[in-house]
Amino acid sequence: MKRRELLLRGASTGAVATLLPAFAPSSFAAETPFGPGMPDGLPMPAPLAGPSPRLPETDPSRTLLERGWRFHEGEVSVPEPADHNATYLSVKAGNARGSAALAFDDSDWPTVDLPHDWAIAQDVSETANVSQGYRPRGIGWYRRLLRLDESQKGRRLELHFDGIATHATIWINGSEVAHSWSGYSSVIVDLTPFARFGDELNWIAVRVDAQAREGWWYEGAGLYRHVWLVSRPALSIETDGVHCDPVRQPDGTWQVPVEVRLTNVGEEAGQAEISARLLDPEGREIHRSGGAATVGPLEQAQVTTALIPGPVKLWSPDAPVLYCVEVDLLREGKVVDTRRQFIGFRTVVFDPARGMILNGVETKLKGVCIHQDHSGVGTAIPDALALWRLQRLKAMGCNAIRMSHNAPAKEVLDWCDRLGFLVMGENRLFNPAPDYLAQLEWMVRRDRNHPSIVLWSVFNEEPMQGTHAGVEMVRRMRKAVRALDTQRPVTAAMNGSFYNPENVSTVVDVMGFNYYQGDYDKFHALHPDKPITSSEDTSAYETRGAFESIQAQQVITSLDKESASWGATHRDSWKMIAERPFVAGGFVWTGFDYHGEPTPYAWPSTSSFFGIMDLCGFPKTAFGIHSAHWRDDAPMIWLAPHWTWPGRECQTLEVFAITNAEAIELRLNGEVIERVPAADRIMGHSFKVPYRPGRIEALALRGGKVVASAVHETAGAPVALRLTPARQAIASDGEDVQAITVDCVDSRGRHVPTANLPVEFAITGGRIIGLGNGNPNDHDSEKGNKRALFNGLAQVIVEGDDSGSRLTLTATTGGLRPARLSLARAPREPRAQVPPVPAEMPITDWRRSALFAQQPDPALAPVDGDNNSWDFVRSGVAAAAGNSGWRSYRTRFTPWKKIAAQGGTLHFAQITGAAEVWLDGKLVARKADTAAASLTATIPPGTGPRTLAVLIEAKDSAPSGITGRVYVSG
């Protein structure tokens, strides 16, 4: 199959597909049914068809490096060097000590797969940091062996760490190669100069300092995003080296300027030819252009060209149509490197009087702020779960997301392009110093081609925003952004100081208000030429499934009555935005609850109450409120609370309904309670209803006809558990995940909204990667196989294995009929992974004597501190041919714990020349043949350092020595 056919081959909505419909995502965006219309009133969607779709690959040079990592939680102490000589050697390249050393004993470290967040597995502790959700973080270490084939020599090799929480140091083969000062920026390591090939393995070591905090929310800990091995030709396209954001010309036509940055790690200059093609939504080539450049050794160059599309279909939240720019690098007529970038044609103008104008149409930002954690998995969110979360926002009518307060995973923006979200990309650390400006530049360079990105925010709520220093800092950061992206405006999320003589609103393109909604009119009157948006608003509180506030239990009603002192309810906040055309829109704090920042309560609350949805993505009443505010595609109505209130008979309850239709009719047991002829789409309507068990129903009316309804029935005692998957199948690629909803039903199959029962789970064909129930005050582990329902609901996140057998999940609790869910497996090839390498203790560093005419004593050794008379050599490096004689090779090593206890085997992959191997003064192996050959020896049990001496005979006409790798296996 041709490459482009592989890229374009998708499937219609609901089919089992290997890739997304890459160029026509609108059908994919529509596959998100969500509403309160299920017969038992449970506001959950029916399962979608097929498995979670997979994003198309845009950089074929990448391979996932996520299996077989060894992990240690906690610091590993490193003793001081014993003497001057040890100190001398410890600061040389490749001689890192402790956990970063090549021969460090990690044999008792557990093996983990990435992405990995170790903090979410911690028990909450009142002594831990409140803002981080009372979960201890600390220090962690990761190590992994990597084998590189000889064919990789001469290529550009990189390691990409998409996100490490929080600060990190990375070593390759004992050399310190990278530092990261942000948990939200990628770390790109040029592996090329440090790489070893063939039988000589590479050690990667990463120390993660999660004690460092960048945020006042839960940030996770560890290698929580994807890690990749990248292999490209010596002359290749740089990482994030293609810029191809469409530009509308003054005459209304479009052009796609293409800039391609090239790099050359080769030893000679090279001629590169660039071919760029624009493909339409159906995958047909529209236009082709190109250019060429000569790139010197260890230099960079840039090729610029332009693509002319002709008439185009515009990208918008309602029709997220994507085109593709495919860039090939050719050498001598052959394609050697490729990038694919999906783009969208759209115009965005922030007007001071009319708000945001998208493709010529005034369009409100109907947005939410989101952090990047989820119940059960913390920040290590699988791609399929990230998609699932975005689909829930889309189904609510949300069209915009503020990435708060940091760059998201690249995959999240890819989904935003396909689903149709307008995104405010936000910088994390307010600092124009070089290390931190580089983080801002990285974010813009990586994300500037996404049609979803419409604004860059350089900070969030910085105390220096109203000072001269703050203005100077923003000026520099804005300049850095505009140097990389001339089209998108720059904003800053300000929470005050708007009227100071010096404040940053004067040096940004769009004024961003965090709250202060009462100042919209004043600021607009004073600055009628400055575009305005709400960058953050609302901060209302709700506990999902609760309909009265109980302060002693830290429970808050889900009827949109309470908010922070600086914010307002969901309805009041949107009313202030909707009534002002000059306000571009808003971003509700927040779309989902999140771990940490437990407001308004602290311990025992460990997560926020702000979300429109809870930690599991289960909707609160706010979901219905914003659906009424934001959805115009179909009539809807939301009804709260549930109608199961034993012991409350004849008591008057507050019933809330909201719709985007013209009128509401409320019925109880078939009797009309009240009809509201002019429904308030923003504020909704509250009714006082004496509770009688039965059926309460809210009808949405247009022209006197029912166009939508919401129903709750009084549930009986629970009799059985129920499991509802997000999708009807799960892919057999070992990556696809599902969020399974757990609830219980009564004898008539109705959801029981008041159940709070403990549930235990068992699984085959996959594994449970996380658990949750949305309760901000629940301290039970989010790992394992047990979770209690909270106000009727819990969630199990499952990951399928790569066996292809059905995934079966069972749920049990005492006294109720168990539930069993069996998910079909959809065939799908796993994405390529760099295979794990079995743990082997390498012995790499040797001292080599001068050539002796006669075989030397195996006890011969250099004097302590003598760093000059014996060579420092590595395994696999031969001594040059010369005179005949003998050389001694010496090293000391401390066997790993398992080997020390049980013994092991010493392996020489290759020795050239006749040889004797002496261990601790005893002859353990001999090789009589002078030809290159392998050799093994037994290592008896024993603790402490071992001394290894290898005597090798050299012949005049041939190289000699330890010419292959050396390692110890247990």
N, C-alpha and C positions, 0 to 999 in steps of 0.2 A: 504494500500500500504506500502511496506517495506521502511525503511528509505533510503536505497541506491537507490531504484527505484525512490524515490522522488528526490534524488540528481541528478541522471543521466538522468532523463526524460527531454529531451529538444525538439527541433524541428529543422527541416531543415530550411535553410535560407528563410526568407519571411513568415514563418508560425507564427501564433499567439502562443506564448510560455510563460509559466510562468517563466521559467529559461532559461538562455543561454544554448546552447549546451556546457555543462561544460567541456568536455574533447576533443572536436574537434573544436577549435575556428577558424580554418583557413577559413572555409566557411563563418563564421561571418565577418572575416576581409575582405573578398572579396566583401561584399555587400555595397561597397562605390563607386558607379559610380560618377565620377566628371569630368567635362571637358567642353570646350566651344562649344560643338557640338549641342546644341539645335537650332532649326530652326531660332529663332530670335536673336541668338548670345548671349543670356544671359548666363553667365558662372555659372550655377547652376545645381545641380544634379536633376534627376527625383526623386519623392518621393519613399522611400524604402517601402517594404511591411511590414504590421503588425505594432505593437507598438514597442517602444524601449524595447530591452531585459533587463532583470533584472539579476544582479549578484547572483550567488548561495550563500546561507548563509554558513559561515564557522564556526560560533560560535553560536550554538543554545541557549546559555544561555543569549543572548542579546535581549532586547526589546526596540524599539525606544521610546524615551521620548520627543516628539516634538510637542505635541498639548497642548493648554491651558496655555501657559506661559503668565504672565502679564509683561508688559514692560513699563519702564519710561525713557524717554530721559532727561538727565541732572542729576546733583547731587541733593541729598536730604539732606538738612541740618539737623543736629542733635543738639538740644540745650544741653548746659552743664547740668550735673546732678544738681538737685535743692539743694542738701545738702549732708552731709557726708554719710548718709545711702544709698542714691541713687547712690553715687559714689562707695561705697562698693559693692553694688549688681551688678553694671554695668560691673564689671570686672570678674564676676563669670561665669563659664561654662554655656552655654545655655542662657545667659542674654544679648546677643547682642542688641544694641539699633538701633534706626532709621529704615532704610529699611531692615536691616538684622534681626529685631526682629520678633518673631513669630506673635505677635498681631498687627504688623504694618498695617495701613490702606492703602491697594492697590486697594480698590474697584473702584476707578476712573481711574486706569491704563488700557489702552487698552490691549486686548488679541492678541497675535501673535503666529504664528506657526513657527517652526524652519525647516531648517536653516534660519537665519535672519541677514541681514546686514542693519543697520539703516542708515549708511552714504550714501548709494547710493540713498536714497530718499531725500537727502538734495539738496537744490538749490545751485548751484555753487556761490562762492563769491570771489571776487578779493582779499579780505583780508585774506582768508583762505590759508593754506599751499599749495604752488605751487606743490610740489612733490606728495602730496596726491590728486592731481587733483582739487584743490580749493574747496574741499568739507569739511565743518566743521565736526568734529568727536566728541570730548568731552567725557563725562561720560554717562554711561547708566546702568540701573538696570533691572534685571530679577527676577521674583519670581514665584514659582509654588508649589502647594500642591501635596503631594504624599501619597497615601494610600497603605500600605503594609499588605497583609493578614497574619493572625496569623501563617499560614503554612510556612512563610518565616523565622520565628524565628530559630536561630541556623545555618542558611545558611550564606555563604559569599556573601555580597551584595556590589556592586560597582556602582558608577556613572562614565560614560565615557563622557567627553566633548572632541570631536575630534578636535576642534579648536575654540579659543576665541580670538578675536582681540580687544585689544592687551594684556594688563596686566589685571589680574583678581584676585578677592578674592571671595571665595565660603564659604557660611555658611550652615550648616544643623542644623535645630532646634535651632537656636540662637548661635551655636558654630562655630567658625572659623575653617574650616577644610582643606583648600587648598589655595595655591597661585600659580599663573602662571606668569612667566616672559617672555613668548613668545607666540605670536599669532599663531604659526605654530606647536606647540607641543600639544599632547593630555594631558588632565588633568584627571588623574585617582584617584577617591576619594574612599577610603574604607569607605563605608557607615555603615558597620556592627556595630561598637560600638555606633553609634549615632541613629540608627534606632528605630522607634516606630511602633507598630503593631495594627491591628484591628481598632477600632474606634479612636485610638489616631493617628492623622495625622502627617505627616512630612512636614516641610517647607524648601524648597530650596531657597536660595537667592544668587544671583551672581551680584557683582559689577564689571563692565567692564570699565577700563580706556583706552579709545582709543586715549587719548592725547599722550600717550607713543608711540613713533615711533621706529620701527625696520628697516624700509626700506625707500627708497627714491622713492617709487612708491605708488600707491593707495593700501591700506591694508584693507579697509573696517572697520567695527565696529560691535562687538556683537558676539552672539553665531552663527557663520556663517557656522559651519559644524554640522554633526550629534551629537545628544546626546542620550545616551543609559542608561537604567537600566539593570544591570547584576545581575543575581541570580544563584548561584552555591552551591553545597553541601559544608559543612564545610571543608572537605578535597577535594581539587579540583586542576585543572590545572591552573597555573597562567595566567594572561593576557599576551599575546605575549610569552607564556611559551613553545612553541614548535619550535625547530630549526631542520630543515630537508633539508638543502641545499645539492643537490647531489655532489659527489666527484668522479672524474675520477681517477681510479687507474693506477699505472705505467704500468700495462700490458694491458691497454685499456679497461678494464671492469669498471663497475660503481658500486658504493655503495651509499646508502642514510643513513648517520649517523643520528640518531634521538635522540635528547636530550629533555626531558620533565621535566619542573620545576613544582614542586608541592608545595602547601601551605595548612596549616591547621589552621583554626580559632576555631576549636573545643576545648573542655575542656580536651579531652583525646587523647592519641596517636592513630593513625590509620594506618592500613595496606592498601596500595594501590597497585593494579595490573594495569599495563599499557599494552594495546594491540595496536600495530601499524600495519597497513596494507597499502600496496602500490597497488593502482588501476591504470590500464593502461588507455589509452585514450578512450576506449570503456566501462570503468567501471568494468572490470574484475579484480579480485584479482590476483596479481602476487606473492606477498610474504607477509608473516606475521611474526612478531617477537614481543617480549615483555620483560617485566622486572617487578620488584616489589621494593617497598621501604616502610619503616616505617617512618611516619612523626609525630613528637611530637607536642603537643599543641603550637600554635602560633610559629611554626617553618616551615622551608622550606626544601625540599629535591629534588634530581634530579635522574631521571632514564635515563639510556643511553642504546640504542640498535642500531641495524643496519638492513636495508632492502637491499636485493640483487635483483636487477631487471632483470638480464640477458640482452639480447639484447634490445636496446631501440630505439625509434624514437627521433631524436634530435630536440630541440627547436631552432627556428631562426626567424628573422623578416618575412621571406617568408613562413615559416611553423611553426607557434607558437603552437606546440603540447604540451599539458599539461597532466601531470599525477597528481594523488592525493594521499597524505598521510593522512590517517584517523586515529586519535589517540583516543582511548577510555580509560577512567579511570573506573575500575571496583571495586566495594566493595561487597564482599560476592557473587561474580559471576554475579552481576548486573551492567550494564552500568549506571553510574551516571553523567558523564561529557564527552563531546566530542569536539574535534577540527578537522577541515579539512583544509589542506593546499595544494594549487595547486603549483606544482613545474615543472620545465623544465630541461631537460638534455642538457647542452651545455658547451663548453669550450671557454673561452675568454682569449687571450694572447695579451698583448700590447708589441710589439716587437720594439726595437729602430731603426731597419732598414726597417721593412715591415709594420709598423702601427699595426692596430688591426687585429688579426687573430681569426675568429669565426668558431668554429668547423673545424679548419684546413684550412680555406679559408680566404685569405686577404679580408677584408670587410671595406669599408669606413663608418664612422659615418656620415650619411646624416641627420644632426640634426638641431633642433631649440631650442631656449630658450623660455620658457613660464612663465608668471605670472598666477595667478589663478582668474582673474576677467573677466567678460563678460558684454556686454552692457545690461542694464536693471536690472540685478540681482546683480551686483557687485561681491563680493566674495562668496555670498550665492548661489553657483552653484549647481543645482539639479544633481543627478547622471546621468540622461538621457542626460542632456545638456553637462556634462563633456565627456560622450561617443561621442556625436555628434561632439564636437570640435576635439577629437582625430581622429575620422573617416575622417575628412577633411584633417588633416595632413597626414594620411596614404594614402589617395587618391592622394596626391601630390607626393608621392614617399618618403616621410620622413620616416626614420627608427630609429631615435634617438631623445630623448628629454632630455634637461637639465632642471631640476626642479629649477627654478631661483627665489629666492635664498633661498630655504627653503624646508622642507618636505611637500609633497603634501598630499591631502586627500588619505586615504588608497584605496578608490574606484578607484581613478585615476590610481594607480599602478595595481590594479586588471584588469582594462581595458587594460593597457599597456601589461600585460602578454598575454591577449587573442588576442589583435590586432597585437602584434609583434613589440614592440618598445624596443630599447636599451636605458637605462635610466642612466643618471648621477644624483644620489641622492646628494643633497647639504645641508650642515649645514648652519644655518642662522647666529648665533652669534659667532664670533671668540674670544673664551674665554675658557681656560681650568679650570677656577675656578669651584668648585663643582656644583653649581646651573646650570651652563651652559654646563659643561661636561655631566651632566645628560641628557640634551636635545639631545646632539649628540648620547649618548648611547641609549636613547629611540628610536631615528630614526633608528639606525642600527638594534637594537633588533626587532623592528616592521617589518622592510622591508627586512631583509637579506635572506628571503626564496624566494623572487621574482626572477624569471629567467630574468626579464626585467632589473634589476639593474646590471650594469657592472662596475660602478665606484662610489667611494665615494669622494665628494669634501668637504674639511673641511672649506673653506672660499671662498669669492669672493672679489677680489680687495681690500686688506687690506694694509694700508700705512706701517704697520710694517713688511711687507713681506721680506724686505731686511735688517732686523736687527737681532742682536743676540737674542733679546727678542722674535721676531717673530719665529725664528727657534726653540727656546725652547718651545714655545706654540704649534707649529705644532707637534713637537716630542711627546708631551703628548697626543695630540688629535689623532694622528695616532696610538699610542699605544692603546688607548681606543677602536678605531675602530677595530684594528687587534685582540684584545682580544675577540671580539664578532664575527668577520668574518675574517677568515684566507685566504679566496679565492680572494676577490675583492681588486684591488689596490686602493690606496689613492692618490688623486690629490688635487691641489689647483689652483683656477683660478687667475693667476697672471697677473697684468697689469704693469709690470716693475720690476726693481731691479734684473733682471735675472743674471747679471754679478757682483753683489756686492760680496765682499769676503765672507760674510755670507748672504745667502738668502734661502728661504724655498724650492727652487727647489732641494736642496741637500738632503732633508729629506722626500720627497714624492716619490711615486713609479712611477708616470706618471707626466710629466711636462705639466701644463695647460696654454696655451697662451690665454689671453684676448687681441685680436688685435695684434699689433706688428708683423704683418705677414711678414714684411720684415726681421725679425730676425730669421725666421725658419732655414734658411741655416746656419747662423752664430752659433746659439745655437747647432744645430746638429753637426756641425764640432767640436765645443769645447767639446761636451758631446755626443759622438757617442753611448754610452751605455745607454742613458736615453730615454725612450719612450716619444713621444711628441703627444699631441693633441691640436687642437684649442678648448678651452673651451667656447670661445665667439668670434664672428667675425661679420663683415658686418656693422651694424648700418647704413643702407641706409634708405632714406626717400621716402615715396610715399603717396599721397592722393588718395584713391580709386576712380576711375572714372574720375580723372583729368589728362589731357595730356599736360598741360603747367603749368609752375610755375608762380604764381602771388604773389610776396612777400607781397604786401600791403594787400592782403586778407589771407595771411598765408596758401596758397595752394601750393602743391609741385607736380610736374609732376609724373605720374605713369609709366614713361618710363625708370626707373632705371638709372637716370643721377646724382642724388644728394646723398651725404652721409655725415656723420659726419667727422670732421677732423681726428679723430682717426681711422676711419673705411674705408670702400670701398664699391663700388656698389656690388650688389648681384653676378654679373657675375665675377667681378675682384676677389672678395673674394674666390669664389669657385675655380676659376682657380688656385690660389696659393695653395690650398689644393689638388686639383685633380692631379696636376703635381708633387707632392712630395709623393712618396710611404711611406716615413718614418713618415709622418703626419697622425695620425690615422683617422682624419676626422674633422668635425667642427660642431658648433652650431650657427646658424644664430640668431642674435638679431634683431627681435623676430618673432615667428610664428604668433602671433596675436598682433594687437595694444592693448594697455592697458590704463586704466585710470591713470592719474598722469604722472609725469616726462615728461611734454610736451616739446619735443625737436625736432627741433631747436628753436621753438617759445615758448614763454610763453603766458600769457593772451592776447587775449581771447581763445587761444588753451588750452584745459584741458586734453588732452590725447596725447599719443605718435603717431608718424608717422612711426615707425620702422617696423610695422608688414608686413609679407607676406600677411596676411589677416587683414581686419579692425576689429573694436571692435565687430562687429556682426558676424564675420567669413566669410564675403563676400571677394572673392579673388581680389587681386590687380595683376598687371602685373607680380610681383615677383612670384606669384603662378605658372604662366606658365613657367617662367624662371627655377624655381627649378624642375618643372615637367620634363622639358627637361633634366636637369642635372641628375636627380635621378631615373626616371622611365625607367625600361627596360622590364617591363611586357607586354607593348602594345605600338604601335606607337601613338604619339600625336603631335599636333601642336597648338601653341597659336598665336593669332593675336590681335594686338592693334594699334590704338584705335578703338572705335566704328566708325560707318560711318554715323553719323547724325550731320551735321555741317551747318545748315542754315546760309546764309550770307557769307560762305567761298568758294563759287563756284569759281573754277579755281585757287584758292590759293594752293600752294604746302604744303602738309602735310607730316609729318614723320610717316611712317608706320613700325611697328616692328613685326617681326615673329621669332619664335624659335621652333625647333623641335628636337626630338631624332632620326629622320629618316635621310636618306642620302642627300636628296635634297629638295628644296622649290620652288614652282611655285606660283607667285602672279598674280591674275587675277582681273580685274575691268570690270564689266558688260560683262563678257565673254571674254574679250580681255586679252591676256597674257601681263603683264607689264614687268615681269622679271623672269628668272629662275636662281636659284643659284644651281649649280651642286654639290657642296661640302658644305653642311650645317655645320655651326660652332655650335656644340651642346652646347658649354658653352657661347659663346658671342651672338649667334643669328645674325639676319641681319636686317638692317634698309634700307628702301626704300623711295625715294622721289616721291610722287604721287600727281599730280594735282587733287584736289577734284572735283568729279562729283557725284551727287547723284546716288544711285543705289545699286549695290551689289559688295562688295569686298570680295575676297575669297583667302585663303592661302591653298595650297595643299602640303601635305608631301608625298614624293616619295621614294620608294625603288625599285631598279631594273627597274626604269622607270614607276612603277605602283603607283597609288594613294593609300596610306594606311591610311591616316587621312586627315581631312579637318577642317578648321575653317572659318566661314562665318559671316559677318555683313552686314545688309541691312539698307538703309536709312529709318528711321521711320518717319511716319507722325505725325500729332497732336494727343495727347492722347485723347482717347474716353472712356476708361474704366479702372477701377482698376482690379488687379489680385492678388489672394492669392495662394501661393504654399507651401504646407506643406513639412516638412522633411520626414514624413512617412505617409502611407495611413490610419493608424488607431492610436488611442491613448488608452492606457490601462485604465480600470475602477477602478484603485487601489488608486486614489487620489494623486499619486506621479508622474506619467508619465508626461513629458512635451514635447512640440514641439516648434521648432523654425520655425515660419511661415514667408516666404518671401513675401514682399509687393512690387508690382511694378505696372506700368500702361502700357497699350498697345494701339496701333493705330487701325485704322479701319480694318487692315489686321491681327491683332493679334500679331504684332511685339512689342517687348520690346522697350520702349522709354527711352534711357539712359540719356537724359538731363532733365527729369522731376524732379521738386523740389516742389511738391504739398503737402499742409497739408492734413492729412488723420485722420479720426475719426473712432473708432472701438467700436463694441458692441459684447458681448459674452453671450452664454447660455451653460450650461453643463460644465462649468469650470470657470477659472478666468485668467485675464491677469496679469502676474507677472513681466513683464519687456518690455521695448520698446527701440529701437535704430535705428540708420541709418548709423553709421560709420563715421560721420562727427566730426573731432577733435575739431571743433570750435562751435559746437551746444550746446547751454545752456538750451534748453528745458528739462523739467523733463523726466527722464527715467521710471517714473511710471505713472499711470493713463490710459487714453484711447485715447491720441492724439499724433501723431508724423508726421513730414514732411518727404517725400522722400528726399534723398540726392543723387544727380547724378543717379537718377532712382530707388533707392532701399531704403527700410526700413525693419524693422524686428519687429514682435510681438512674444513674448514668452508666450505660454499659458500652463496652468496646468489643466488637467482634474479633475473633481470631482469624487466622488465614487458612483454616481447615476446610472451609466450604460447608461444614455441617450446620444444621439449623441451630440458632441461638435460642436456648430455652431458659427462661427466668421463672422461678416460682417464689411466691410470697405466702407466708404463713403467720398466723397469730392465734392465740388460744381462743377457742369457742366459736371461731368463724370458719366458713368454708375457704380453703386456700385458693389462690389464683395461680394460673399457669399461662404463660405467654410464650408462644413459639414463633420466632421470626424467620421467614425465608431468607436464604442467603443469595444475594445477587452476585454472579460471577464478575470479578474485576481484578485485574492484575495488580498486585501491590506495587507501589512506587519503589523504584530502585533504592536500596539501602547499601551503604558500605558495610560489608560483612564484618561481624566482630572477629577479633583475633583471640585465640585462647591465651589465657594469662601465662606468661613465661617470664622467668627472672633473667633479664639480659645481663651479660657480662661484656662490657664494651670497651672499657678503658684499661690499657696495659702500659707497663714500662718495658722497653726493649733495650737489651744490652748491645754493646758493640760486638763485632764478629770475632769469635775466638777460633784459633786453629784447632784446639781440642775441645771435646765436650766439657762444658763447665759443670761445677758442682751445682746441683739444684738449689742449694741454700744461698747461692750468690745473690746479693741484693744491693741496690744503691744505698748509700748512707742516708739516714734521715735528713731531710732538708736539701739533698742533692737533686736539683731540678734541671741539671745540665748535662750530666755524663751519660744518662740513659734517656733514650727517646720516649716521648709520650706518643703512643700510637693507639689506634682503634681496631677492633675486630674487623676483618674484611679487607685490611690494607696490607698488601704484600710488600716485603722488602725487595728492593731492586736486585737484579742479577749482578753478580760480581765474583769475588773470590769465594772459594769453598771454605766452609767452617761451620761453627755453631753459634746460635744466638739463644739467649734466655729471655723469655717473656714472663713477666710477673704481674700479679694483681692480688688484691685482697677483697673478699666479699663476705657479707653476712647473709647466710641463707634465710629465705622467708620462713615464717613460723611453721608452716606445714612441713616444709622440707627439713627444717631443723628437728622437728619431732619425729618424722617418719622416714627421713632419708629421701633421696631423689636421684636424678640422672643428669650428668653433665654432658651437654651436646656440643660438639664442634661440627658445624655444618661442613667445614672444609679446612684441612691443614695441608699445606704443600711442603713436602720434604719429610724425611724420616723424623720421628718425634717421640718424646717421652713426656707423659703428663704426671706431675707430682702434686699431690694434695696433702698439705700439712706435713711435708717431709716424707711422704710415702708414695711409691710408684703405684699409680692406679690404672694406667693405660699406656700402651706402646704401639707405635706405627712404624713398621720396618720399610714399607714401600715409600719411595721418594715422590711418587705421583700424587696429585691432589686427591684427597679422599676424606670422607667423614670419619669421626671417631667419637666414641662415647665412653663414659666412665661412671661408676657408681659412687654416689656421695653417701656415706653412712650418716645416721642421725647424730646430732650434736649441736649445741648452742654456741654462739659466739662467732667471731670472724674466722674465716678460713683463708689460708694462703695457698695460692695456685701458681705453680711454675710450669712452664712448657718449654722444653728444650727442643729446638728444631735445627736440623742440619740443612745448610745451604749448599747448593752446587753452582759451579761457575756459570753454567749456561741457562739457568732458569731462576725466576723469582721464587721466594720461599716465604713461609710465615703462616700466621693464622689468617687465612684468606677467605673465610666465611664467618658468619655470625656465631656467637657462643651464647648459650643460654642454659638455664637449669629448669627442669620440669619436675613436678612432684608426682 
